[in-house]
Amino acid sequence: MSAFKPALKTTTSNAPPITSVADSSGQPIPIESLLPNGDISPSPRKKTKSVSFHEDTKPPSEEHPTMAGRANLTSLGDPSSREEYAFLLLDYAMVVVPLASVHAVLDVLVYRQYQQALIFGDLAQRALVALAVLFVLHSTVHPTHSSIGIQMILMFVAIVLGTYLVHAATMNDYFAVMKQAPPLGTLLVWLAVELDYYWSIVAAVTVGFIAWCLRV
């Protein structure tokens, strides 16, 4: 059974084009009078200008390709970066200034022990030199002091300095002790601060054992 397919017919309209319309009273009004300038053809669309980036007008990201690099270079001017450096400087000062005070106290004690006259100008000069040396030393070693290699090196230095200080305090004359005891004692205190407590205990026990063996 064949399916029924209706034939589609196309019709063309021969009606004349509309040239007028009627108003409310029924009077015909030409269409030309309703359009400006009597133009009944459809008005062409206004072309819009497309904006494109040429060589002279580049996007901000392409016009300044080094903007991110300049931002990184100027990160020191960031308030947060300045605060970080200020806190780091304060952290170093909280360690270095007391150590410089320890150096000054040891200097005074050694002079008093040997009944020597104190010259406060020389005492202040030695304290300032110790402050500068300790600041450079602490800022160099402290960022990496937690590694096992640095801890072992610091422990070895502490053993050597402690043994030499015990030997110098008992065997050398008073003038050598006055010159060597304050800086070496301050360095030993700084090493004890930088070392973990078990490394400090090992260094102290080793120095005591060496001093006992040498009968110092």
N, CA, C and O of each residue as an XYZ file, in Angstrom:
864
protein
N       0.868     -1.189      0.000
C       0.000      0.000      0.000
C       0.884      1.211      0.000
O       1.688      1.418      0.909
N       0.735      1.970     -0.975
C       1.600      3.149     -1.121
C       1.089      4.262     -0.239
O      -0.114      4.490     -0.112
N       2.057      4.960      0.378
C       1.684      6.088      1.243
C       1.221      7.244      0.404
O       1.748      7.510     -0.677
N       0.229      7.925      0.921
C      -0.325      9.072      0.203
C       0.513     10.292      0.506
O       0.659     10.693      1.661
N       1.047     10.863     -0.517
C       1.891     12.050     -0.380
C       1.204     13.203     -1.076
O       1.111     13.220     -2.303
N       0.717     14.172     -0.305
C       0.065     15.325     -0.952
C       1.078     16.165     -1.678
O       2.199     16.373     -1.216
N       0.664     16.633     -2.806
C       1.544     17.493     -3.604
C       1.494     18.900     -3.054
O       0.426     19.454     -2.794
N       2.684     19.464     -2.883
C       2.790     20.831     -2.392
C       2.842     21.779     -3.572
O       3.654     21.622     -4.484
N       1.973     22.752     -3.538
C       1.908     23.731     -4.619
C       2.315     25.085     -4.068
O       1.906     25.484     -2.978
N       3.096     25.752     -4.815
C       3.503     27.109     -4.459
C       2.714     28.078     -5.288
O       2.569     27.926     -6.501
N       2.224     29.047     -4.629
C       1.422     30.073     -5.325
C       2.140     31.389     -5.223
O       2.768     31.687     -4.206
N       2.057     32.138     -6.213
C       2.647     33.476     -6.254
C       1.535     34.494     -6.247
O       0.513     34.322     -6.913
N       1.734     35.540     -5.503
C       0.720     36.596     -5.402
C       0.993     37.652     -6.449
O       2.114     38.146     -6.579
N      -0.053     37.996     -7.201
C       0.048     39.057     -8.208
C      -0.575     40.352     -7.718
O      -0.859     41.240     -8.522
N      -0.798     40.481     -6.382
C      -1.427     41.694     -5.865
C      -0.477     42.859     -5.995
O       0.730     42.694     -5.818
N      -0.992     44.033     -6.301
C      -0.128     45.221     -6.425
C       0.427     45.616     -5.076
O      -0.198     45.332     -4.055
N       1.577     46.260     -5.036
C       2.162     46.692     -3.766
C       1.307     47.767     -3.113
O       0.619     48.536     -3.784
N       1.367     47.800     -1.798
C       0.601     48.794     -1.040
C       1.349     50.110     -1.088
O       2.520     50.201     -0.718
N       0.635     51.137     -1.557
C       1.254     52.461     -1.678
C       0.627     53.485     -0.769
O       1.135     54.601     -0.657
N      -0.494     53.128     -0.098
C      -1.151     54.087      0.784
C      -1.869     53.339      1.880
O      -2.152     52.146      1.769
N      -2.159     54.072      2.949
C      -2.908     53.545      4.080
C      -4.044     54.502      4.392
O      -3.986     55.672      4.015
N      -5.069     54.028      5.070
C      -6.223     54.858      5.406
C      -6.108     55.334      6.821
O      -5.650     54.610      7.705
N      -6.539     56.592      7.036
C      -6.533     57.132      8.383
C      -7.822     56.778      9.086
O      -8.573     55.933      8.601
N      -8.104     57.415     10.243
C      -9.299     57.100     11.022
C     -10.592     57.485     10.319
O     -11.638     56.893     10.582
N     -10.531     58.493      9.407
C     -11.739     58.915      8.672
C     -11.915     58.180      7.360
O     -12.885     58.421      6.642
N     -11.000     57.294      7.038
C     -11.102     56.543      5.797
C     -10.415     57.167      4.622
O     -10.487     56.614      3.525
N      -9.746     58.295      4.784
C      -9.043     58.956      3.697
C      -7.701     58.274      3.481
O      -6.989     57.985      4.443
N      -7.346     58.012      2.206
C      -6.040     57.376      1.933
C      -4.885     58.332      2.180
O      -4.954     59.516      1.853
N      -3.828     57.796      2.762
C      -2.611     58.577      3.016
C      -1.462     57.857      2.341
O      -1.209     56.686      2.625
N      -0.751     58.559      1.432
C       0.389     57.902      0.771
C       1.467     57.518      1.787
O       1.736     58.222      2.760
N       2.055     56.380      1.506
C       3.127     55.928      2.406
C       4.333     56.848      2.332
O       5.074     57.000      3.302
N       4.528     57.487      1.117
C       5.689     58.358      0.967
C       5.656     59.507      1.959
O       6.695     59.983      2.416
N       4.412     59.957      2.295
C       4.324     61.090      3.214
C       4.623     60.706      4.653
O       4.892     61.572      5.486
N       4.577     59.405      4.952
C       4.860     58.962      6.316
C       6.339     58.755      6.573
O       6.761     58.696      7.728
N       7.146     58.642      5.507
C       8.577     58.395      5.644
C       9.357     59.665      5.378
O       8.914     60.485      4.573
N      10.465     59.859      5.999
C      11.265     61.069      5.739
C      11.846     61.057      4.337
O      12.323     60.038      3.837
N      11.786     62.259      3.708
C      12.334     62.479      2.367
C      11.633     61.625      1.326
O      12.144     61.459      0.218
N      10.480     61.084      1.657
C       9.750     60.294      0.677
C      10.418     59.010      0.290
O      10.088     58.438     -0.749
N      11.342     58.536      1.081
C      12.073     57.307      0.762
C      11.351     56.141      1.398
O      11.243     56.073      2.622
N      10.849     55.213      0.581
C      10.141     54.048      1.103
C      11.017     52.809      1.111
O      10.583     51.741      1.542
N      12.234     52.946      0.641
C      13.160     51.806      0.674
C      13.713     51.649      2.080
O      13.902     52.639      2.787
N      13.970     50.435      2.486
C      14.496     50.247      3.849
C      15.841     50.922      4.026
O      16.735     50.816      3.186
N      15.955     51.613      5.135
C      17.196     52.354      5.390
C      18.318     51.385      5.712
O      18.115     50.429      6.460
N      19.495     51.617      5.160
C      20.618     50.708      5.449
C      21.063     50.824      6.898
O      20.938     51.873      7.530
N      21.584     49.719      7.401
C      22.087     49.721      8.772
C      23.347     50.566      8.880
O      24.183     50.621      7.979
N      23.435     51.211     10.018
C      24.643     51.978     10.251
C      25.763     51.031     10.654
O      25.611     50.170     11.521
N      26.849     51.220     10.015
C      28.007     50.379     10.300
C      28.672     50.835     11.596
O      28.908     52.023     11.818
N      28.957     49.876     12.417
C      29.664     50.173     13.663
C      31.142     49.867     13.487
O      31.534     48.869     12.883
N      31.915     50.736     14.021
C      33.360     50.563     13.909
C      33.817     49.500     14.904
O      33.456     49.531     16.081
N      34.596     48.586     14.419
C      35.162     47.547     15.286
C      36.513     48.008     15.807
O      37.364     48.491     15.061
N      36.677     47.845     17.085
C      37.918     48.265     17.728
C      38.892     47.102     17.698
O      38.571     46.004     18.152
N      40.056     47.338     17.175
C      41.100     46.312     17.126
C      42.381     46.913     17.648
O      42.632     48.109     17.502
N      43.191     46.066     18.262
C      44.463     46.511     18.811
C      45.528     46.440     17.724
O      45.842     45.372     17.198
N      46.063     47.587     17.410
C      47.153     47.658     16.439
C      48.461     47.860     17.188
O      48.510     47.796     18.416
N      49.492     48.099     16.444
C      50.803     48.255     17.061
C      50.860     49.494     17.943
O      51.562     49.528     18.954
N      50.075     50.551     17.521
C      50.127     51.764     18.305
C      49.215     51.723     19.518
O      49.429     52.462     20.478
N      48.185     50.857     19.488
C      47.281     50.716     20.630
C      47.298     49.265     21.075
O      46.507     48.456     20.589
N      48.175     48.935     21.977
C      48.305     47.574     22.473
C      47.579     47.447     23.804
O      47.401     48.438     24.512
N      47.163     46.246     24.146
C      46.567     46.047     25.463
C      47.565     46.389     26.557
O      48.774     46.339     26.330
N      47.071     46.738     27.744
C      48.003     47.110     28.820
C      48.993     46.019     29.159
O      50.139     46.303     29.507
N      48.557     44.755     29.058
C      49.471     43.668     29.399
C      50.588     43.516     28.386
O      51.693     43.099     28.732
N      50.294     43.866     27.081
C      51.329     43.757     26.067
C      52.134     45.037     25.949
O      53.291     45.019     25.529
N      51.504     46.169     26.331
C      52.226     47.426     26.219
C      53.355     47.507     27.230
O      54.386     48.125     26.964
N      53.172     46.895     28.370
C      54.197     46.893     29.407
C      54.487     45.453     29.797
O      53.987     44.984     30.820
N      55.284     44.739     29.007
C      55.523     43.328     29.315
C      56.314     43.110     30.581
O      56.277     42.017     31.146
N      57.038     44.130     31.050
C      57.862     43.947     32.242
C      57.170     44.461     33.492
O      57.824     44.699     34.508
N      55.851     44.635     33.432
C      55.146     45.159     34.593
C      55.248     44.216     35.777
O      55.451     44.651     36.911
N      55.104     42.890     35.509
C      55.199     41.917     36.602
C      56.606     41.878     37.184
O      56.788     41.765     38.397
N      57.613     41.975     36.290
C      58.981     41.981     36.778
C      59.283     43.195     37.627
O      59.976     43.110     38.641
N      58.732     44.370     37.181
C      58.936     45.557     37.994
C      58.244     45.430     39.337
O      58.742     45.936     40.342
N      57.103     44.759     39.364
C      56.409     44.557     40.636
C      57.236     43.703     41.582
O      57.272     43.948     42.787
N      57.911     42.682     41.015
C      58.755     41.843     41.861
C      59.971     42.606     42.363
O      60.398     42.440     43.505
N      60.529     43.456     41.478
C      61.704     44.207     41.874
C      61.377     45.252     42.919
O      62.216     45.584     43.757
N      60.150     45.777     42.876
C      59.758     46.798     43.827
C      59.018     46.218     45.013
O      58.347     46.952     45.739
N      59.128     44.888     45.229
C      58.425     44.278     46.358
C      58.988     44.754     47.689
O      58.319     44.659     48.719
N      60.226     45.269     47.671
C      60.782     45.773     48.912
C      60.041     47.001     49.399
O      60.046     47.304     50.593
N      59.400     47.713     48.475
C      58.621     48.860     48.884
C      57.255     48.513     49.412
O      56.532     49.397     49.872
N      56.883     47.259     49.360
C      55.590     46.830     49.877
C      55.601     46.926     51.396
O      56.572     46.511     52.029
N      54.530     47.473     52.000
C      54.513     47.576     53.471
C      54.671     46.238     54.168
O      55.321     46.163     55.210
N      54.086     45.169     53.610
C      54.231     43.857     54.240
C      55.680     43.390     54.222
O      56.149     42.791     55.190
N      56.411     43.663     53.109
C      57.825     43.283     53.045
C      58.649     44.076     54.050
O      59.550     43.535     54.692
N      58.336     45.357     54.183
C      59.056     46.163     55.165
C      58.808     45.656     56.583
O      59.712     45.668     57.418
N      57.583     45.210     56.851
C      57.295     44.663     58.175
C      58.067     43.370     58.419
O      58.547     43.134     59.528
N      58.188     42.529     57.386
C      58.946     41.289     57.546
C      60.410     41.575     57.857
O      60.995     40.951     58.742
N      61.007     42.534     57.117
C      62.400     42.874     57.383
C      62.560     43.515     58.760
O      63.568     43.302     59.434
N      61.568     44.298     59.176
C      61.645     44.915     60.500
C      61.594     43.857     61.600
O      62.343     43.937     62.573
N      60.710     42.862     61.449
C      60.637     41.790     62.445
C      61.908     40.936     62.436
O      62.354     40.476     63.488
N      62.499     40.721     61.235
C      63.749     39.961     61.164
C      64.876     40.707     61.865
O      65.668     40.108     62.593
N      64.947     42.022     61.641
C      65.965     42.828     62.308
C      65.758     42.823     63.817
O      66.721     42.765     64.580
N      64.501     42.884     64.245
C      64.213     42.835     65.680
C      64.605     41.484     66.276
O      65.111     41.416     67.397
N      64.372     40.420     65.527
C      64.751     39.085     66.002
C      66.253     38.977     66.189
O      66.719     38.440     67.194
N      67.021     39.489     65.217
C      68.475     39.459     65.343
C      68.946     40.335     66.506
O      69.861     39.966     67.243
N      68.312     41.494     66.659
C      68.730     42.397     67.735
C      68.475     41.788     69.108
O      69.247     42.012     70.040
N      67.392     41.015     69.238
C      67.085     40.385     70.528
C      68.119     39.333     70.914
O      68.218     38.972     72.087
N      68.885     38.840     69.956
C      69.948     37.873     70.251
C      71.299     38.566     70.368
O      72.086     38.253     71.261
N      71.568     39.506     69.468
C      72.901     40.095     69.384
C      73.145     41.090     70.518
O      74.232     41.109     71.095
N      72.160     41.910     70.841
C      72.358     42.921     71.890
C      72.639     42.277     73.252
O      73.567     42.720     73.928
N      71.891     41.259     73.694
C      72.276     40.606     74.960
C      73.664     39.962     74.915
O      74.378     39.954     75.917
N      74.043     39.425     73.754
C      75.386     38.843     73.654
C      76.462     39.914     73.763
O      77.509     39.681     74.368
N      76.215     41.083     73.184
C      77.166     42.185     73.352
C      77.239     42.620     74.814
O      78.301     43.016     75.293
N      76.121     42.548     75.518
C      76.131     42.852     76.954
C      76.940     41.813     77.729
O      77.653     42.149     78.675
N      76.824     40.549     77.319
C      77.636     39.497     77.946
C      79.122     39.779     77.741
O      79.923     39.604     78.659
N      79.486     40.214     76.540
C      80.890     40.554     76.269
C      81.351     41.684     77.181
O      82.451     41.627     77.730
N      80.520     42.709     77.347
C      80.905     43.831     78.207
C      81.036     43.392     79.666
O      81.957     43.824     80.359
N      80.129     42.542     80.136
C      80.199     42.063     81.523
C      81.455     41.222     81.743
O      82.142     41.388     82.751
N      81.758     40.328     80.816
C      82.980     39.526     80.941
C      84.225     40.408     80.906
O      85.201     40.148     81.610
N      84.181     41.440     80.088
C      85.320     42.364     80.023
C      85.529     43.050     81.369
O      86.658     43.164     81.846
N      84.443     43.503     81.975
C      84.550     44.168     83.278
C      85.021     43.189     84.355
O      85.855     43.541     85.189
N      84.495     41.967     84.343
C      84.878     40.979     85.357
C      86.353     40.618     85.268
O      87.020     40.463     86.291
N      86.865     40.482     84.045
C      88.283     40.140     83.893
C      89.159     41.275     84.399
O      90.172     41.036     85.057
N      88.774     42.509     84.095
C      89.565     43.647     84.577
C      89.511     43.730     86.097
O      90.516     44.044     86.735
N      88.359     43.456     86.679
C      88.240     43.508     88.138
C      89.020     42.374     88.799
O      89.574     42.544     89.886
N      89.060     41.225     88.142
C      89.778     40.088     88.720
C      91.259     40.388     88.863
O      91.881     40.031     89.863
N      91.823     41.047     87.856
C      93.250     41.363     87.884
C      93.510     42.785     88.374
O      94.624     43.293     88.243
N      92.497     43.421     88.931
C      92.623     44.746     89.552
C      93.258     45.757     88.604
O      94.211     46.457     88.947
N      92.698     45.806     87.409
C      93.159     46.765     86.420
C      92.139     47.903     86.311
O      90.943     47.719     86.536
N      92.648     49.065     85.964
C      91.775     50.236     85.837
C      90.933     50.121     84.566
O      91.438     49.764     83.502
N      89.660     50.424     84.694
C      88.745     50.362     83.553
C      88.724     51.691     82.816
O      88.580     52.749     83.428
N      88.866     51.628     81.511
C      88.715     52.802     80.649
C      87.418     52.603     79.869
O      87.349     51.760     78.974
N      86.396     53.377     80.208
C      85.069     53.134     79.652
C      85.000     53.396     78.146
O      84.164     52.820     77.449
N      85.879     54.263     77.648
C      85.911     54.475     76.199
C      86.349     53.217     75.459
O      85.740     52.821     74.465
N      87.425     52.590     75.964
C      87.881     51.336     75.354
C      86.858     50.216     75.550
O      86.665     49.384     74.664
N      86.211     50.202     76.703
C      85.192     49.186     76.960
C      84.016     49.316     75.984
O      83.525     48.318     75.456
N      83.572     50.561     75.751
C      82.469     50.777     74.802
C      82.884     50.433     73.381
O      82.090     49.881     72.619
N      84.135     50.756     73.014
C      84.608     50.433     71.669
C      84.639     48.924     71.443
O      84.214     48.449     70.390
N      85.137     48.169     72.417
C      85.173     46.709     72.276
C      83.760     46.118     72.234
O      83.515     45.141     71.526
N      82.848     46.703     72.984
C      81.465     46.215     72.963
C      80.809     46.464     71.604
O      80.059     45.619     71.115
N      81.086     47.623     70.989
C      80.518     47.911     69.667
C      81.104     46.994     68.599
O      80.389     46.531     67.711
N      82.415     46.731     68.688
C      83.030     45.800     67.736
C      82.431     44.405     67.897
O      82.143     43.732     66.907
N      82.245     43.975     69.136
C      81.622     42.672     69.373
C      80.192     42.638     68.849
O      79.748     41.615     68.328
N      79.463     43.752     68.984
C      78.090     43.817     68.473
C      78.051     43.645     66.962
O      77.217     42.905     66.441
N      78.958     44.331     66.248
C      78.986     44.220     64.783
C      79.378     42.814     64.336
O      78.767     42.256     63.425
N      80.404     42.239     64.981
C      80.848     40.893     64.601
C      79.758     39.863     64.877
O      79.522     38.973     64.060
N      79.103     39.980     66.010
C      78.039     39.034     66.346
C      76.849     39.162     65.403
O      76.220     38.162     65.056
N      76.540     40.385     64.989
C      75.419     40.568     64.060
C      75.712     39.901     62.719
O      74.855     39.208     62.170
N      76.921     40.108     62.190
C      77.285     39.474     60.916
C      77.316     37.954     61.061
O      76.826     37.233     60.193
N      77.885     37.479     62.146
C      77.989     36.033     62.356
C      76.608     35.394     62.525
O      76.330     34.338     61.958
N      75.759     36.039     63.303
C      74.428     35.472     63.551
C      73.561     35.509     62.296
O      72.848     34.548     62.008
N      73.617     36.610     61.549
C      72.814     36.695     60.320
C      73.298     35.738     59.245
O      72.532     35.381     58.350
N      74.565     35.312     59.315
C      75.092     34.364     58.334
C      74.755     32.917     58.696
O      74.391     32.125     57.827
N      74.876     32.580     59.969
C      74.730     31.183     60.391
C      73.292     30.838     60.753
O      72.838     29.727     60.482
N      72.577     31.768     61.358
C      71.254     31.443     61.915
C      70.249     30.924     60.885
O      69.494     30.012     61.223
N      70.184     31.447     59.635
C      69.178     30.918     58.696
C      69.331     29.435     58.392
O      68.353     28.783     58.026
N      70.549     28.879     58.537
C      70.765     27.459     58.221
C      71.236     26.658     59.433
O      71.770     25.560     59.271
N      71.048     27.184     60.639
C      71.616     26.530     61.820
C      70.892     25.242     62.186
O      71.428     24.443     62.954
N      69.690     25.016     61.662
C      68.923     23.835     62.052
C      69.350     22.563     61.318
O      68.943     21.469     61.709
N      70.161     22.681     60.264
C      70.586     21.483     59.540
C      71.589     20.690     60.371
O      72.317     21.256     61.187
N      71.620     19.397     60.161
C      72.465     18.520     60.963
C      73.943     18.793     60.715
O      74.755     18.685     61.633
N      74.300     19.149     59.472
C      75.695     19.452     59.176
C      76.179     20.687     59.911
O      77.269     20.682     60.485
N      75.375     21.753     59.899
C      75.746     22.980     60.605
C      75.808     22.731     62.105
O      76.683     23.269     62.784
N      74.892     21.922     62.632
C      74.906     21.619     64.061
C      76.190     20.892     64.469
O      76.756     21.176     65.524
N      76.642     19.968     63.647
C      77.871     19.243     63.969
C      79.090     20.159     63.885
O      80.004     20.063     64.704
N      79.097     21.047     62.888
C      80.218     21.994     62.781
C      80.253     22.921     63.987
O      81.317     23.161     64.558
N      79.085     23.447     64.381
C      79.029     24.336     65.540
C      79.433     23.607     66.816
O      80.087     24.193     67.678
N      79.055     22.335     66.950
C      79.455     21.571     68.134
C      80.974     21.391     68.174
O      81.587     21.513     69.235
N      81.581     21.101     67.018
C      83.036     20.942     66.969
C      83.731     22.255     67.334
O      84.711     22.254     68.078
N      83.222     23.376     66.808
C      83.809     24.684     67.141
C      83.661     24.973     68.631
O      84.581     25.505     69.252
N      82.513     24.626     69.209
C      82.306     24.853     70.642
C      83.276     24.027     71.480
O      83.785     24.516     72.489
N      83.540     22.788     71.080
C      84.492     21.946     71.823
C      85.896     22.540     71.761
O      86.601     22.594     72.769
N      86.297     22.986     70.567
C      87.641     23.560     70.421
C      87.770     24.847     71.224
O      88.753     25.031     71.941
N      86.786     25.745     71.113
C      86.858     27.015     71.841
C      86.801     26.796     73.351
O      87.527     27.445     74.104
N      85.937     25.883     73.792
C      85.847     25.630     75.231
C      87.132     25.064     75.799
O      87.573     25.469     76.875
N      87.735     24.128     75.082
C      88.997     23.541     75.554
C      90.108     24.582     75.588
O      90.889     24.639     76.538
N      90.173     25.412     74.536
C      91.218     26.441     74.510
C      90.995     27.483     75.598
O      91.955     27.967     76.197
N      89.723     27.836     75.862
C      89.450     28.845     76.889
C      89.836     28.336     78.276
O      90.383     29.090     79.081
N      89.559     27.076     78.558
C      89.962     26.496     79.849
C      91.484     26.481     79.973
O      92.034     26.802     81.027
N      92.147     26.110     78.900
C      93.617     26.085     78.917
C      94.189     27.495     79.063
O      95.124     27.701     79.837
N      93.637     28.476     78.325
C      94.173     29.840     78.391
C      93.932     30.471     79.755
O      94.784     31.207     80.252
N      92.785     30.192     80.366
C      92.476     30.811     81.662
C      93.370     30.283     82.773
O      93.550     30.962     83.783
N      93.935     29.090     82.616
C      94.762     28.494     83.673
C      96.255     28.548     83.379
O      97.061     28.497     84.309
N      96.636     28.647     82.141
C      98.043     28.566     81.774
C      98.629     29.897     81.298
O      99.818     30.136     81.505
N      97.851     30.757     80.679
C      98.387     31.998     80.123
C      98.460     33.077     81.204
O      97.860     32.960     82.272
N      99.217     34.132     80.887
C      99.321     35.241     81.825
C      98.036     36.084     81.809
O      97.154     35.877     80.975
N      97.953     37.013     82.722
C      96.707     37.769     82.910
C      96.380     38.643     81.710
O      95.211     38.854     81.389
N      97.434     39.160     81.034
C      97.173     40.045     79.899
C      96.511     39.271     78.758
O      95.593     39.778     78.114
N      96.976     38.045     78.508
C      96.366     37.222     77.463
C      94.938     36.839     77.834
O      94.051     36.796     76.982
N      94.729     36.559     79.125
C      93.370     36.220     79.562
C      92.444     37.416     79.398
O      91.298     37.251     78.978
N      92.913     38.607     79.717
C      92.101     39.817     79.565
C      91.707     40.045     78.110
O      90.619     40.550     77.837
N      92.572     39.683     77.185
C      92.283     39.892     75.767
C      91.406     38.790     75.178
O      90.585     39.058     74.301
N      91.570     37.551     75.651
C      90.921     36.418     74.991
C      89.638     35.944     75.670
O      88.738     35.430     75.007
N      89.554     36.113     76.975
C      88.410     35.542     77.688
C      87.068     36.166     77.291
O      86.121     35.416     77.056
N      86.932     37.497     77.204
C      85.609     38.051     76.854
C      85.094     37.632     75.477
O      83.945     37.200     75.381
N      85.894     37.738     74.398
C      85.339     37.324     73.100
C      85.089     35.827     73.002
O      84.076     35.406     72.443
N      86.012     35.003     73.546
C      85.810     33.556     73.473
C      84.612     33.115     74.318
O      83.836     32.255     73.899
N      84.464     33.701     75.497
C      83.306     33.368     76.318
C      81.993     33.778     75.668
O      80.998     33.060     75.772
N      81.981     34.937     74.993
C      80.766     35.375     74.289
C      80.443     34.446     73.128
O      79.279     34.127     72.890
N      81.475     34.011     72.404
C      81.240     33.067     71.308
C      80.695     31.737     71.817
O      79.852     31.121     71.165
N      81.171     31.292     72.975
C      80.644     30.047     73.543
C      79.169     30.189     73.920
O      78.382     29.263     73.724
N      78.798     31.346     74.460
C      77.381     31.571     74.784
C      76.541     31.589     73.514
O      75.446     31.028     73.485
N      77.052     32.234     72.460
C      76.309     32.264     71.186
C      76.174     30.861     70.595
O      75.120     30.509     70.065
N      77.237     30.061     70.685
C      77.162     28.687     70.190
C      76.143     27.868     70.976
O      75.438     27.036     70.406
N      76.067     28.100     72.275
C      75.063     27.396     73.076
C      73.646     27.792     72.679
O      72.727     26.976     72.749
N      73.469     29.055     72.258
C      72.145     29.505     71.801
C      71.787     28.864     70.464
O      70.642     28.460     70.256
N      72.754     28.768     69.561
C      72.483     28.241     68.229
C      72.359     26.717     68.215
O      71.629     26.168     67.390
N      73.052     26.037     69.105
C      73.005     24.574     69.131
C      71.712     24.083     69.782
O      71.152     24.737     70.661
N      71.257     22.920     69.330
C      70.193     22.235     70.053
C      70.728     21.772     71.410
O      71.932     21.603     71.597
N      69.807     21.573     72.343
C      70.246     21.334     73.725
C      71.097     20.065     73.840
O      72.032     20.029     74.641
N      70.793     19.025     73.059
C      71.577     17.790     73.194
C      72.984     17.967     72.630
O      73.938     17.394     73.154
N      73.121     18.776     71.540
C      74.460     19.056     71.029
C      75.243     19.909     72.033
O      76.447     19.718     72.206
N      74.563     20.841     72.690
C      75.236     21.653     73.713
C      75.710     20.787     74.872
O      76.808     20.988     75.392
N      74.883     19.820     75.280
C      75.286     18.918     76.367
C      76.491     18.074     75.960
O      77.415     17.874     76.749
N      76.473     17.581     74.718
C      77.606     16.784     74.225
C      78.880     17.618     74.212
O      79.940     17.131     74.605
N      78.790     18.882     73.759
C      79.969     19.747     73.715
C      80.491     20.040     75.117
O      81.701     20.001     75.343
N      79.597     20.331     76.065
C      80.030     20.634     77.433
C      80.674     19.416     78.098
O      81.696     19.546     78.771
N      80.083     18.239     77.914
C      80.658     17.019     78.498
C      82.017     16.718     77.880
O      82.937     16.283     78.574
N      82.145     16.951     76.570
C      83.427     16.687     75.904
C      84.510     17.626     76.407
O      85.639     17.202     76.651
N      84.167     18.914     76.565
C      85.149     19.876     77.086
C      85.563     19.499     78.508
O      86.748     19.545     78.837
N      84.609     19.131     79.345
C      84.947     18.713     80.708
C      85.810     17.464     80.733
O      86.722     17.354     81.552
N      85.527     16.518     79.837
C      86.320     15.289     79.795
C      87.747     15.579     79.335
O      88.700     15.031     79.889
N      87.901     16.443     78.318
C      89.249     16.789     77.843
C      90.023     17.517     78.931
O      91.207     17.248     79.132
N      89.359     18.451     79.647
C      90.034     19.175     80.729
C      90.451     18.223     81.854
O      91.515     18.394     82.448
N      89.625     17.234     82.145
C      89.987     16.264     83.181
C      91.153     15.387     82.741
O      92.032     15.065     83.540
N      91.156     14.999     81.457
C      92.261     14.177     80.950
C      93.573     14.940     80.958
O      94.626     14.361     81.227
N      93.521     16.226     80.667
C      94.734     17.033     80.648
C      95.100     17.541     82.028
O      96.145     18.170     82.196
N      94.250     17.278     83.031
C      94.472     17.730     84.403
C      94.678     19.246     84.451
O      95.558     19.759     85.141
N      93.853     19.917     83.711
C      93.976     21.374     83.669
C      93.338     21.965     84.914
O      93.328     23.184     85.084
